[in-house]
C-alpha cells in the first residue's frame, strides 16, 4: 500500500516538474525574443 502511494506521489511530482520546466523554457524563449526585438529596434 505505502509503496503504491509513494509511486503515485512520485508520478504526480514528476508531471508537475515537467510542466514547470516546460513553462520555464517557454518563458526564457519569450524573454529572449523580446530582448532581440528590443535590440533590433534600438540599432
N, C-alpha and C positions, 0 to 999 in steps of 0.2 A: 504494500500500500504506500508506504513512505517513498519507496523507490519511484513509483509511478508519479507521485505528487512532485517530486524533485524533477523528474523528466519533463513534466508539463510546465513547471516554472522555468526551467532552462529554455524550453522551446519558445515560451512567451517572451522571455528576456532577449533571446536571440532575434526574434522577429522585431521586437521593439528597437534593438540596437541597429539592426539592418535598416529600418525605416529612418532612424535618426541619422545614420551615416548617409543615406541617400539624400535626405534633406540638407545635410551639411554640404555635400558635394554640389548640389544644385545652387545653394546659396553662394558658395565660393565662385562658381562659374558665372552666376549673375553679377556678382560684385566685380569680377574681372572684366566682364563685358561692359559694365557701366564705366569702369575705370578707363578701358580702351577708348570708348566713345568720348569720354571727357577729355582725354589726352589728344585725340584726333581733332576735336573741336578747338582746342587751345592752340594747336600748331598753325 
